[in-house]
């Protein structure tokens, strides 16, 4: 039996941002936003906030809608935080 601090046998899980299913990290695509564009991070090492999506056709079809919604929310936060100093 591995000791409690050991990570042996641990399989990282992530949640799909579209369907909210929890899956093994290896079974999901990692996405990052760079300059307001969505990119697939094939290496998993880009130093940005990562978002995960499963490769289910329904989730992939909804990805563009999710990205637009995320950008609208992001712009709203930037506008609100910019108004505080005035």
PyMOL Python script that loads the backbone (N, CA, C, O; Angstrom):
from pymol import cmd

cmd.read_pdbstr("""\
ATOM      1  N   UNK A   1       0.841  -1.191   0.000  1.00  0.00           N
ATOM      2  CA  UNK A   1       0.000   0.000   0.000  1.00  0.00           C
ATOM      3  C   UNK A   1       0.878   1.243   0.000  1.00  0.00           C
ATOM      4  O   UNK A   1       1.732   1.390   0.874  1.00  0.00           O
ATOM      5  N   UNK A   2       0.683   2.149  -0.969  1.00  0.00           N
ATOM      6  CA  UNK A   2       1.504   3.366  -1.001  1.00  0.00           C
ATOM      7  C   UNK A   2       1.163   4.262   0.187  1.00  0.00           C
ATOM      8  O   UNK A   2       0.039   4.268   0.690  1.00  0.00           O
ATOM      9  N   UNK A   3       2.181   5.026   0.620  1.00  0.00           N
ATOM     10  CA  UNK A   3       1.897   5.925   1.745  1.00  0.00           C
ATOM     11  C   UNK A   3       0.991   7.058   1.285  1.00  0.00           C
ATOM     12  O   UNK A   3       0.787   7.249   0.087  1.00  0.00           O
ATOM     13  N   UNK A   4       0.452   7.801   2.231  1.00  0.00           N
ATOM     14  CA  UNK A   4      -0.554   8.821   1.919  1.00  0.00           C
ATOM     15  C   UNK A   4      -0.013   9.952   1.048  1.00  0.00           C
ATOM     16  O   UNK A   4      -0.767  10.530   0.266  1.00  0.00           O
ATOM     17  N   UNK A   5       1.266  10.280   1.162  1.00  0.00           N
ATOM     18  CA  UNK A   5       1.818  11.381   0.384  1.00  0.00           C
ATOM     19  C   UNK A   5       2.218  10.956  -1.026  1.00  0.00           C
ATOM     20  O   UNK A   5       2.562  11.799  -1.854  1.00  0.00           O
ATOM     21  N   UNK A   6       2.174   9.673  -1.298  1.00  0.00           N
ATOM     22  CA  UNK A   6       2.545   9.173  -2.618  1.00  0.00           C
ATOM     23  C   UNK A   6       1.443   9.454  -3.633  1.00  0.00           C
ATOM     24  O   UNK A   6       0.257   9.386  -3.307  1.00  0.00           O
ATOM     25  N   UNK A   7       1.836   9.766  -4.854  1.00  0.00           N
ATOM     26  CA  UNK A   7       0.872  10.000  -5.924  1.00  0.00           C
ATOM     27  C   UNK A   7       0.765   8.797  -6.846  1.00  0.00           C
ATOM     28  O   UNK A   7       0.150   8.881  -7.909  1.00  0.00           O
ATOM     29  N   UNK A   8       1.352   7.690  -6.450  1.00  0.00           N
ATOM     30  CA  UNK A   8       1.302   6.481  -7.264  1.00  0.00           C
ATOM     31  C   UNK A   8      -0.148   6.034  -7.439  1.00  0.00           C
ATOM     32  O   UNK A   8      -0.898   5.935  -6.468  1.00  0.00           O
ATOM     33  N   UNK A   9      -0.523   5.771  -8.655  1.00  0.00           N
ATOM     34  CA  UNK A   9      -1.862   5.308  -8.952  1.00  0.00           C
ATOM     35  C   UNK A   9      -2.886   6.428  -9.095  1.00  0.00           C
ATOM     36  O   UNK A   9      -4.045   6.163  -9.414  1.00  0.00           O
ATOM     37  N   UNK A  10      -2.482   7.662  -8.865  1.00  0.00           N
ATOM     38  CA  UNK A  10      -3.403   8.792  -8.993  1.00  0.00           C
ATOM     39  C   UNK A  10      -3.627   9.128 -10.462  1.00  0.00           C
ATOM     40  O   UNK A  10      -2.671   9.265 -11.226  1.00  0.00           O
ATOM     41  N   UNK A  11      -4.879   9.259 -10.852  1.00  0.00           N
ATOM     42  CA  UNK A  11      -5.225   9.638 -12.219  1.00  0.00           C
ATOM     43  C   UNK A  11      -5.933  10.995 -12.148  1.00  0.00           C
ATOM     44  O   UNK A  11      -7.033  11.087 -11.603  1.00  0.00           O
ATOM     45  N   UNK A  12      -5.306  12.061 -12.700  1.00  0.00           N
ATOM     46  CA  UNK A  12      -5.939  13.382 -12.629  1.00  0.00           C
ATOM     47  C   UNK A  12      -7.250  13.427 -13.393  1.00  0.00           C
ATOM     48  O   UNK A  12      -7.358  12.899 -14.500  1.00  0.00           O
ATOM     49  N   UNK A  13      -8.241  14.063 -12.792  1.00  0.00           N
ATOM     50  CA  UNK A  13      -9.541  14.247 -13.433  1.00  0.00           C
ATOM     51  C   UNK A  13      -9.778  15.727 -13.692  1.00  0.00           C
ATOM     52  O   UNK A  13      -9.317  16.584 -12.938  1.00  0.00           O
ATOM     53  N   UNK A  14     -10.500  16.015 -14.763  1.00  0.00           N
ATOM     54  CA  UNK A  14     -10.899  17.369 -15.089  1.00  0.00           C
ATOM     55  C   UNK A  14     -12.361  17.327 -15.519  1.00  0.00           C
ATOM     56  O   UNK A  14     -12.898  16.261 -15.823  1.00  0.00           O
ATOM     57  N   UNK A  15     -12.997  18.489 -15.543  1.00  0.00           N
ATOM     58  CA  UNK A  15     -14.407  18.583 -15.896  1.00  0.00           C
ATOM     59  C   UNK A  15     -14.555  19.289 -17.239  1.00  0.00           C
ATOM     60  O   UNK A  15     -13.950  20.336 -17.468  1.00  0.00           O
ATOM     61  N   UNK A  16     -15.354  18.717 -18.116  1.00  0.00           N
ATOM     62  CA  UNK A  16     -15.650  19.331 -19.414  1.00  0.00           C
ATOM     63  C   UNK A  16     -16.449  20.607 -19.162  1.00  0.00           C
ATOM     64  O   UNK A  16     -17.442  20.580 -18.435  1.00  0.00           O
ATOM     65  N   UNK A  17     -16.027  21.725 -19.755  1.00  0.00           N
ATOM     66  CA  UNK A  17     -16.708  22.998 -19.540  1.00  0.00           C
ATOM     67  C   UNK A  17     -18.083  23.038 -20.206  1.00  0.00           C
ATOM     68  O   UNK A  17     -18.884  23.918 -19.892  1.00  0.00           O
ATOM     69  N   UNK A  18     -18.372  22.124 -21.104  1.00  0.00           N
ATOM     70  CA  UNK A  18     -19.643  22.108 -21.808  1.00  0.00           C
ATOM     71  C   UNK A  18     -20.655  21.205 -21.106  1.00  0.00           C
ATOM     72  O   UNK A  18     -21.714  21.673 -20.688  1.00  0.00           O
ATOM     73  N   UNK A  19     -20.342  19.931 -20.974  1.00  0.00           N
ATOM     74  CA  UNK A  19     -21.312  18.979 -20.410  1.00  0.00           C
ATOM     75  C   UNK A  19     -21.121  18.742 -18.909  1.00  0.00           C
ATOM     76  O   UNK A  19     -21.963  18.107 -18.274  1.00  0.00           O
ATOM     77  N   UNK A  20     -20.017  19.250 -18.334  1.00  0.00           N
ATOM     78  CA  UNK A  20     -19.708  19.152 -16.908  1.00  0.00           C
ATOM     79  C   UNK A  20     -19.414  17.721 -16.439  1.00  0.00           C
ATOM     80  O   UNK A  20     -19.446  17.451 -15.238  1.00  0.00           O
ATOM     81  N   UNK A  21     -19.129  16.804 -17.367  1.00  0.00           N
ATOM     82  CA  UNK A  21     -18.749  15.435 -16.987  1.00  0.00           C
ATOM     83  C   UNK A  21     -17.321  15.436 -16.500  1.00  0.00           C
ATOM     84  O   UNK A  21     -16.466  16.117 -17.067  1.00  0.00           O
ATOM     85  N   UNK A  22     -17.053  14.669 -15.442  1.00  0.00           N
ATOM     86  CA  UNK A  22     -15.684  14.503 -14.962  1.00  0.00           C
ATOM     87  C   UNK A  22     -15.080  13.298 -15.655  1.00  0.00           C
ATOM     88  O   UNK A  22     -15.640  12.202 -15.631  1.00  0.00           O
ATOM     89  N   UNK A  23     -13.920  13.517 -16.276  1.00  0.00           N
ATOM     90  CA  UNK A  23     -13.221  12.458 -16.993  1.00  0.00           C
ATOM     91  C   UNK A  23     -11.736  12.530 -16.674  1.00  0.00           C
ATOM     92  O   UNK A  23     -11.248  13.525 -16.137  1.00  0.00           O
ATOM     93  N   UNK A  24     -11.025  11.460 -17.015  1.00  0.00           N
ATOM     94  CA  UNK A  24      -9.569  11.483 -16.877  1.00  0.00           C
ATOM     95  C   UNK A  24      -9.017  12.603 -17.747  1.00  0.00           C
ATOM     96  O   UNK A  24      -9.489  12.827 -18.862  1.00  0.00           O
ATOM     97  N   UNK A  25      -8.025  13.296 -17.235  1.00  0.00           N
ATOM     98  CA  UNK A  25      -7.414  14.406 -17.957  1.00  0.00           C
ATOM     99  C   UNK A  25      -6.944  13.986 -19.351  1.00  0.00           C
ATOM    100  O   UNK A  25      -7.030  14.766 -20.299  1.00  0.00           O
ATOM    101  N   UNK A  26      -6.457  12.772 -19.469  1.00  0.00           N
ATOM    102  CA  UNK A  26      -5.934  12.271 -20.745  1.00  0.00           C
ATOM    103  C   UNK A  26      -7.024  12.126 -21.802  1.00  0.00           C
ATOM    104  O   UNK A  26      -6.720  12.080 -22.994  1.00  0.00           O
ATOM    105  N   UNK A  27      -8.285  12.054 -21.386  1.00  0.00           N
ATOM    106  CA  UNK A  27      -9.389  11.873 -22.328  1.00  0.00           C
ATOM    107  C   UNK A  27     -10.065  13.180 -22.724  1.00  0.00           C
ATOM    108  O   UNK A  27     -11.106  13.158 -23.382  1.00  0.00           O
ATOM    109  N   UNK A  28      -9.492  14.322 -22.335  1.00  0.00           N
ATOM    110  CA  UNK A  28     -10.065  15.621 -22.637  1.00  0.00           C
ATOM    111  C   UNK A  28      -9.093  16.456 -23.454  1.00  0.00           C
ATOM    112  O   UNK A  28      -7.881  16.247 -23.400  1.00  0.00           O
ATOM    113  N   UNK A  29      -9.633  17.405 -24.210  1.00  0.00           N
ATOM    114  CA  UNK A  29      -8.803  18.363 -24.942  1.00  0.00           C
ATOM    115  C   UNK A  29      -8.601  19.574 -24.040  1.00  0.00           C
ATOM    116  O   UNK A  29      -9.557  20.066 -23.442  1.00  0.00           O
ATOM    117  N   UNK A  30      -7.367  20.057 -23.938  1.00  0.00           N
ATOM    118  CA  UNK A  30      -7.094  21.258 -23.149  1.00  0.00           C
ATOM    119  C   UNK A  30      -7.104  22.461 -24.073  1.00  0.00           C
ATOM    120  O   UNK A  30      -6.451  22.462 -25.117  1.00  0.00           O
ATOM    121  N   UNK A  31      -7.843  23.477 -23.683  1.00  0.00           N
ATOM    122  CA  UNK A  31      -7.968  24.701 -24.469  1.00  0.00           C
ATOM    123  C   UNK A  31      -7.434  25.868 -23.659  1.00  0.00           C
ATOM    124  O   UNK A  31      -7.544  25.888 -22.433  1.00  0.00           O
ATOM    125  N   UNK A  32      -6.857  26.838 -24.350  1.00  0.00           N
ATOM    126  CA  UNK A  32      -6.411  28.073 -23.708  1.00  0.00           C
ATOM    127  C   UNK A  32      -6.869  29.253 -24.558  1.00  0.00           C
ATOM    128  O   UNK A  32      -7.072  29.118 -25.764  1.00  0.00           O
ATOM    129  N   UNK A  33      -7.029  30.401 -23.923  1.00  0.00           N
ATOM    130  CA  UNK A  33      -7.405  31.616 -24.631  1.00  0.00           C
ATOM    131  C   UNK A  33      -6.174  32.511 -24.703  1.00  0.00           C
ATOM    132  O   UNK A  33      -5.616  32.910 -23.681  1.00  0.00           O
ATOM    133  N   UNK A  34      -5.762  32.818 -25.933  1.00  0.00           N
ATOM    134  CA  UNK A  34      -4.639  33.724 -26.179  1.00  0.00           C
ATOM    135  C   UNK A  34      -5.139  34.822 -27.098  1.00  0.00           C
ATOM    136  O   UNK A  34      -5.644  34.536 -28.184  1.00  0.00           O
ATOM    137  N   UNK A  35      -5.008  36.069 -26.684  1.00  0.00           N
ATOM    138  CA  UNK A  35      -5.459  37.205 -27.495  1.00  0.00           C
ATOM    139  C   UNK A  35      -6.897  37.034 -27.971  1.00  0.00           C
ATOM    140  O   UNK A  35      -7.216  37.286 -29.133  1.00  0.00           O
ATOM    141  N   UNK A  36      -7.750  36.607 -27.062  1.00  0.00           N
ATOM    142  CA  UNK A  36      -9.186  36.428 -27.307  1.00  0.00           C
ATOM    143  C   UNK A  36      -9.517  35.316 -28.298  1.00  0.00           C
ATOM    144  O   UNK A  36     -10.663  35.206 -28.733  1.00  0.00           O
ATOM    145  N   UNK A  37      -8.535  34.491 -28.663  1.00  0.00           N
ATOM    146  CA  UNK A  37      -8.768  33.349 -29.545  1.00  0.00           C
ATOM    147  C   UNK A  37      -8.583  32.068 -28.752  1.00  0.00           C
ATOM    148  O   UNK A  37      -7.787  32.011 -27.815  1.00  0.00           O
ATOM    149  N   UNK A  38      -9.322  31.049 -29.135  1.00  0.00           N
ATOM    150  CA  UNK A  38      -9.278  29.762 -28.467  1.00  0.00           C
ATOM    151  C   UNK A  38      -8.326  28.830 -29.199  1.00  0.00           C
ATOM    152  O   UNK A  38      -8.435  28.653 -30.412  1.00  0.00           O
ATOM    153  N   UNK A  39      -7.390  28.233 -28.464  1.00  0.00           N
ATOM    154  CA  UNK A  39      -6.405  27.320 -29.052  1.00  0.00           C
ATOM    155  C   UNK A  39      -6.414  25.997 -28.312  1.00  0.00           C
ATOM    156  O   UNK A  39      -6.644  25.951 -27.103  1.00  0.00           O
ATOM    157  N   UNK A  40      -6.164  24.929 -29.042  1.00  0.00           N
ATOM    158  CA  UNK A  40      -5.985  23.625 -28.417  1.00  0.00           C
ATOM    159  C   UNK A  40      -4.543  23.525 -27.971  1.00  0.00           C
ATOM    160  O   UNK A  40      -3.627  23.725 -28.769  1.00  0.00           O
ATOM    161  N   UNK A  41      -4.337  23.219 -26.711  1.00  0.00           N
ATOM    162  CA  UNK A  41      -2.994  23.074 -26.146  1.00  0.00           C
ATOM    163  C   UNK A  41      -2.616  21.595 -26.185  1.00  0.00           C
ATOM    164  O   UNK A  41      -2.921  20.841 -25.261  1.00  0.00           O
ATOM    165  N   UNK A  42      -1.955  21.196 -27.256  1.00  0.00           N
ATOM    166  CA  UNK A  42      -1.605  19.790 -27.444  1.00  0.00           C
ATOM    167  C   UNK A  42      -0.593  19.285 -26.410  1.00  0.00           C
ATOM    168  O   UNK A  42      -0.615  18.113 -26.033  1.00  0.00           O
ATOM    169  N   UNK A  43       0.291  20.178 -25.956  1.00  0.00           N
ATOM    170  CA  UNK A  43       1.314  19.757 -24.994  1.00  0.00           C
ATOM    171  C   UNK A  43       0.811  19.811 -23.556  1.00  0.00           C
ATOM    172  O   UNK A  43       1.337  19.120 -22.684  1.00  0.00           O
ATOM    173  N   UNK A  44      -0.208  20.632 -23.312  1.00  0.00           N
ATOM    174  CA  UNK A  44      -0.714  20.787 -21.955  1.00  0.00           C
ATOM    175  C   UNK A  44       0.190  21.639 -21.090  1.00  0.00           C
ATOM    176  O   UNK A  44       0.080  21.611 -19.865  1.00  0.00           O
ATOM    177  N   UNK A  45       1.082  22.397 -21.710  1.00  0.00           N
ATOM    178  CA  UNK A  45       2.076  23.143 -20.962  1.00  0.00           C
ATOM    179  C   UNK A  45       2.037  24.656 -21.172  1.00  0.00           C
ATOM    180  O   UNK A  45       2.872  25.374 -20.621  1.00  0.00           O
ATOM    181  N   UNK A  46       1.081  25.149 -21.960  1.00  0.00           N
ATOM    182  CA  UNK A  46       0.997  26.592 -22.138  1.00  0.00           C
ATOM    183  C   UNK A  46       0.658  27.245 -20.797  1.00  0.00           C
ATOM    184  O   UNK A  46      -0.172  26.740 -20.042  1.00  0.00           O
ATOM    185  N   UNK A  47       1.306  28.362 -20.515  1.00  0.00           N
ATOM    186  CA  UNK A  47       1.138  28.990 -19.209  1.00  0.00           C
ATOM    187  C   UNK A  47      -0.058  29.940 -19.209  1.00  0.00           C
ATOM    188  O   UNK A  47       0.091  31.148 -19.021  1.00  0.00           O
ATOM    189  N   UNK A  48      -1.195  29.397 -19.414  1.00  0.00           N
ATOM    190  CA  UNK A  48      -2.457  30.126 -19.384  1.00  0.00           C
ATOM    191  C   UNK A  48      -3.471  29.263 -18.649  1.00  0.00           C
ATOM    192  O   UNK A  48      -3.250  28.078 -18.401  1.00  0.00           O
ATOM    193  N   UNK A  49      -4.581  29.887 -18.310  1.00  0.00           N
ATOM    194  CA  UNK A  49      -5.665  29.150 -17.681  1.00  0.00           C
ATOM    195  C   UNK A  49      -6.170  28.131 -18.687  1.00  0.00           C
ATOM    196  O   UNK A  49      -6.517  28.487 -19.813  1.00  0.00           O
ATOM    197  N   UNK A  50      -6.213  26.870 -18.291  1.00  0.00           N
ATOM    198  CA  UNK A  50      -6.660  25.819 -19.188  1.00  0.00           C
ATOM    199  C   UNK A  50      -8.122  25.483 -18.974  1.00  0.00           C
ATOM    200  O   UNK A  50      -8.608  25.481 -17.843  1.00  0.00           O
ATOM    201  N   UNK A  51      -8.815  25.204 -20.048  1.00  0.00           N
ATOM    202  CA  UNK A  51     -10.204  24.761 -20.016  1.00  0.00           C
ATOM    203  C   UNK A  51     -10.238  23.420 -20.731  1.00  0.00           C
ATOM    204  O   UNK A  51      -9.534  23.217 -21.720  1.00  0.00           O
ATOM    205  N   UNK A  52     -11.044  22.524 -20.236  1.00  0.00           N
ATOM    206  CA  UNK A  52     -11.074  21.184 -20.797  1.00  0.00           C
ATOM    207  C   UNK A  52     -12.431  20.890 -21.407  1.00  0.00           C
ATOM    208  O   UNK A  52     -13.467  21.301 -20.885  1.00  0.00           O
ATOM    209  N   UNK A  53     -12.409  20.170 -22.526  1.00  0.00           N
ATOM    210  CA  UNK A  53     -13.631  19.769 -23.211  1.00  0.00           C
ATOM    211  C   UNK A  53     -13.453  18.332 -23.690  1.00  0.00           C
ATOM    212  O   UNK A  53     -12.378  17.949 -24.151  1.00  0.00           O
ATOM    213  N   UNK A  54     -14.524  17.540 -23.575  1.00  0.00           N
ATOM    214  CA  UNK A  54     -14.430  16.157 -24.058  1.00  0.00           C
ATOM    215  C   UNK A  54     -14.574  16.164 -25.583  1.00  0.00           C
ATOM    216  O   UNK A  54     -15.037  17.146 -26.164  1.00  0.00           O
ATOM    217  N   UNK A  55     -14.184  15.088 -26.210  1.00  0.00           N
ATOM    218  CA  UNK A  55     -14.193  15.053 -27.674  1.00  0.00           C
ATOM    219  C   UNK A  55     -15.526  14.544 -28.231  1.00  0.00           C
ATOM    220  O   UNK A  55     -15.589  14.059 -29.361  1.00  0.00           O
ATOM    221  N   UNK A  56     -16.572  14.656 -27.442  1.00  0.00           N
ATOM    222  CA  UNK A  56     -17.915  14.311 -27.885  1.00  0.00           C
ATOM    223  C   UNK A  56     -18.373  15.352 -28.912  1.00  0.00           C
ATOM    224  O   UNK A  56     -18.148  16.547 -28.722  1.00  0.00           O
ATOM    225  N   UNK A  57     -19.009  14.911 -29.987  1.00  0.00           N
ATOM    226  CA  UNK A  57     -19.431  15.837 -31.054  1.00  0.00           C
ATOM    227  C   UNK A  57     -20.346  16.936 -30.534  1.00  0.00           C
ATOM    228  O   UNK A  57     -20.222  18.086 -30.955  1.00  0.00           O
ATOM    229  N   UNK A  58     -21.255  16.610 -29.635  1.00  0.00           N
ATOM    230  CA  UNK A  58     -22.171  17.628 -29.102  1.00  0.00           C
ATOM    231  C   UNK A  58     -21.402  18.708 -28.349  1.00  0.00           C
ATOM    232  O   UNK A  58     -21.719  19.891 -28.476  1.00  0.00           O
ATOM    233  N   UNK A  59     -20.409  18.323 -27.576  1.00  0.00           N
ATOM    234  CA  UNK A  59     -19.615  19.306 -26.832  1.00  0.00           C
ATOM    235  C   UNK A  59     -18.793  20.170 -27.778  1.00  0.00           C
ATOM    236  O   UNK A  59     -18.718  21.387 -27.607  1.00  0.00           O
ATOM    237  N   UNK A  60     -18.187  19.552 -28.763  1.00  0.00           N
ATOM    238  CA  UNK A  60     -17.381  20.308 -29.721  1.00  0.00           C
ATOM    239  C   UNK A  60     -18.231  21.291 -30.521  1.00  0.00           C
ATOM    240  O   UNK A  60     -17.767  22.381 -30.856  1.00  0.00           O
ATOM    241  N   UNK A  61     -19.478  20.911 -30.830  1.00  0.00           N
ATOM    242  CA  UNK A  61     -20.369  21.816 -31.561  1.00  0.00           C
ATOM    243  C   UNK A  61     -20.737  23.035 -30.715  1.00  0.00           C
ATOM    244  O   UNK A  61     -20.947  24.117 -31.262  1.00  0.00           O
ATOM    245  N   UNK A  62     -20.818  22.883 -29.416  1.00  0.00           N
ATOM    246  CA  UNK A  62     -21.201  23.979 -28.521  1.00  0.00           C
ATOM    247  C   UNK A  62     -20.022  24.828 -28.067  1.00  0.00           C
ATOM    248  O   UNK A  62     -20.207  25.819 -27.362  1.00  0.00           O
ATOM    249  N   UNK A  63     -18.831  24.453 -28.460  1.00  0.00           N
ATOM    250  CA  UNK A  63     -17.626  25.135 -27.998  1.00  0.00           C
ATOM    251  C   UNK A  63     -17.570  26.603 -28.424  1.00  0.00           C
ATOM    252  O   UNK A  63     -17.186  27.458 -27.627  1.00  0.00           O
ATOM    253  N   UNK A  64     -17.943  26.903 -29.652  1.00  0.00           N
ATOM    254  CA  UNK A  64     -17.897  28.294 -30.123  1.00  0.00           C
ATOM    255  C   UNK A  64     -18.858  29.168 -29.318  1.00  0.00           C
ATOM    256  O   UNK A  64     -18.515  30.293 -28.953  1.00  0.00           O
ATOM    257  N   UNK A  65     -20.049  28.661 -29.041  1.00  0.00           N
ATOM    258  CA  UNK A  65     -21.029  29.398 -28.243  1.00  0.00           C
ATOM    259  C   UNK A  65     -20.471  29.654 -26.836  1.00  0.00           C
ATOM    260  O   UNK A  65     -20.609  30.756 -26.305  1.00  0.00           O
ATOM    261  N   UNK A  66     -19.849  28.650 -26.243  1.00  0.00           N
ATOM    262  CA  UNK A  66     -19.244  28.788 -24.913  1.00  0.00           C
ATOM    263  C   UNK A  66     -18.169  29.873 -24.930  1.00  0.00           C
ATOM    264  O   UNK A  66     -18.094  30.699 -24.019  1.00  0.00           O
ATOM    265  N   UNK A  67     -17.341  29.863 -25.970  1.00  0.00           N
ATOM    266  CA  UNK A  67     -16.251  30.840 -26.072  1.00  0.00           C
ATOM    267  C   UNK A  67     -16.800  32.261 -26.190  1.00  0.00           C
ATOM    268  O   UNK A  67     -16.294  33.170 -25.532  1.00  0.00           O
ATOM    269  N   UNK A  68     -17.822  32.468 -27.014  1.00  0.00           N
ATOM    270  CA  UNK A  68     -18.430  33.798 -27.145  1.00  0.00           C
ATOM    271  C   UNK A  68     -18.990  34.277 -25.802  1.00  0.00           C
ATOM    272  O   UNK A  68     -18.810  35.433 -25.421  1.00  0.00           O
ATOM    273  N   UNK A  69     -19.664  33.379 -25.097  1.00  0.00           N
ATOM    274  CA  UNK A  69     -20.243  33.724 -23.793  1.00  0.00           C
ATOM    275  C   UNK A  69     -19.149  34.080 -22.797  1.00  0.00           C
ATOM    276  O   UNK A  69     -19.286  35.030 -22.026  1.00  0.00           O
ATOM    277  N   UNK A  70     -18.075  33.322 -22.818  1.00  0.00           N
ATOM    278  CA  UNK A  70     -16.948  33.574 -21.919  1.00  0.00           C
ATOM    279  C   UNK A  70     -16.322  34.938 -22.217  1.00  0.00           C
ATOM    280  O   UNK A  70     -15.985  35.675 -21.290  1.00  0.00           O
ATOM    281  N   UNK A  71     -16.166  35.278 -23.480  1.00  0.00           N
ATOM    282  CA  UNK A  71     -15.573  36.565 -23.852  1.00  0.00           C
ATOM    283  C   UNK A  71     -16.483  37.725 -23.443  1.00  0.00           C
ATOM    284  O   UNK A  71     -15.994  38.765 -23.001  1.00  0.00           O
ATOM    285  N   UNK A  72     -17.797  37.558 -23.585  1.00  0.00           N
ATOM    286  CA  UNK A  72     -18.733  38.606 -23.152  1.00  0.00           C
ATOM    287  C   UNK A  72     -18.616  38.839 -21.646  1.00  0.00           C
ATOM    288  O   UNK A  72     -18.590  39.982 -21.191  1.00  0.00           O
ATOM    289  N   UNK A  73     -18.545  37.757 -20.879  1.00  0.00           N
ATOM    290  CA  UNK A  73     -18.406  37.889 -19.421  1.00  0.00           C
ATOM    291  C   UNK A  73     -17.089  38.548 -19.074  1.00  0.00           C
ATOM    292  O   UNK A  73     -17.030  39.392 -18.180  1.00  0.00           O
ATOM    293  N   UNK A  74     -16.039  38.174 -19.769  1.00  0.00           N
ATOM    294  CA  UNK A  74     -14.715  38.746 -19.517  1.00  0.00           C
ATOM    295  C   UNK A  74     -14.710  40.243 -19.791  1.00  0.00           C
ATOM    296  O   UNK A  74     -14.162  41.017 -19.006  1.00  0.00           O
ATOM    297  N   UNK A  75     -15.312  40.654 -20.895  1.00  0.00           N
ATOM    298  CA  UNK A  75     -15.379  42.081 -21.223  1.00  0.00           C
ATOM    299  C   UNK A  75     -16.198  42.836 -20.184  1.00  0.00           C
ATOM    300  O   UNK A  75     -15.859  43.965 -19.831  1.00  0.00           O
ATOM    301  N   UNK A  76     -17.261  42.231 -19.698  1.00  0.00           N
ATOM    302  CA  UNK A  76     -18.079  42.860 -18.667  1.00  0.00           C
ATOM    303  C   UNK A  76     -17.293  43.087 -17.386  1.00  0.00           C
ATOM    304  O   UNK A  76     -17.440  44.130 -16.749  1.00  0.00           O
ATOM    305  N   UNK A  77     -16.463  42.128 -16.999  1.00  0.00           N
ATOM    306  CA  UNK A  77     -15.634  42.269 -15.796  1.00  0.00           C
ATOM    307  C   UNK A  77     -14.606  43.366 -15.977  1.00  0.00           C
ATOM    308  O   UNK A  77     -14.355  44.137 -15.050  1.00  0.00           O
ATOM    309  N   UNK A  78     -14.004  43.451 -17.160  1.00  0.00           N
ATOM    310  CA  UNK A  78     -12.998  44.479 -17.413  1.00  0.00           C
ATOM    311  C   UNK A  78     -13.632  45.866 -17.346  1.00  0.00           C
ATOM    312  O   UNK A  78     -13.030  46.792 -16.801  1.00  0.00           O
ATOM    313  N   UNK A  79     -14.816  46.017 -17.881  1.00  0.00           N
ATOM    314  CA  UNK A  79     -15.498  47.306 -17.868  1.00  0.00           C
ATOM    315  C   UNK A  79     -15.856  47.709 -16.439  1.00  0.00           C
ATOM    316  O   UNK A  79     -15.661  48.861 -16.051  1.00  0.00           O
ATOM    317  N   UNK A  80     -16.379  46.766 -15.659  1.00  0.00           N
ATOM    318  CA  UNK A  80     -16.760  47.051 -14.292  1.00  0.00           C
ATOM    319  C   UNK A  80     -15.554  47.404 -13.436  1.00  0.00           C
ATOM    320  O   UNK A  80     -15.625  48.335 -12.633  1.00  0.00           O
ATOM    321  N   UNK A  81     -14.445  46.679 -13.588  1.00  0.00           N
ATOM    322  CA  UNK A  81     -13.258  46.971 -12.789  1.00  0.00           C
ATOM    323  C   UNK A  81     -12.629  48.285 -13.204  1.00  0.00           C
ATOM    324  O   UNK A  81     -11.992  48.941 -12.379  1.00  0.00           O
ATOM    325  N   UNK A  82     -12.784  48.695 -14.458  1.00  0.00           N
ATOM    326  CA  UNK A  82     -12.250  49.966 -14.944  1.00  0.00           C
ATOM    327  C   UNK A  82     -13.047  51.142 -14.439  1.00  0.00           C
ATOM    328  O   UNK A  82     -12.510  52.244 -14.328  1.00  0.00           O
ATOM    329  N   UNK A  83     -14.335  50.940 -14.124  1.00  0.00           N
ATOM    330  CA  UNK A  83     -15.196  52.028 -13.655  1.00  0.00           C
ATOM    331  C   UNK A  83     -14.991  52.349 -12.177  1.00  0.00           C
ATOM    332  O   UNK A  83     -15.389  53.425 -11.730  1.00  0.00           O
ATOM    333  N   UNK A  84     -14.380  51.446 -11.405  1.00  0.00           N
ATOM    334  CA  UNK A  84     -14.239  51.649  -9.969  1.00  0.00           C
ATOM    335  C   UNK A  84     -13.392  52.859  -9.622  1.00  0.00           C
ATOM    336  O   UNK A  84     -13.637  53.511  -8.607  1.00  0.00           O
ATOM    337  N   UNK A  85     -12.412  53.169 -10.435  1.00  0.00           N
ATOM    338  CA  UNK A  85     -11.515  54.281 -10.140  1.00  0.00           C
ATOM    339  C   UNK A  85     -12.101  55.623 -10.462  1.00  0.00           C
ATOM    340  O   UNK A  85     -11.507  56.643 -10.109  1.00  0.00           O
ATOM    341  N   UNK A  86     -13.248  55.674 -11.120  1.00  0.00           N
ATOM    342  CA  UNK A  86     -13.837  56.951 -11.550  1.00  0.00           C
ATOM    343  C   UNK A  86     -14.803  57.505 -10.538  1.00  0.00           C
ATOM    344  O   UNK A  86     -15.379  58.571 -10.754  1.00  0.00           O
TER     345      UNK A  86
END
""", "prot")
cmd.dss("prot")
cmd.show_as("cartoon", "prot")
cmd.util.cbc("prot")
cmd.orient("prot")
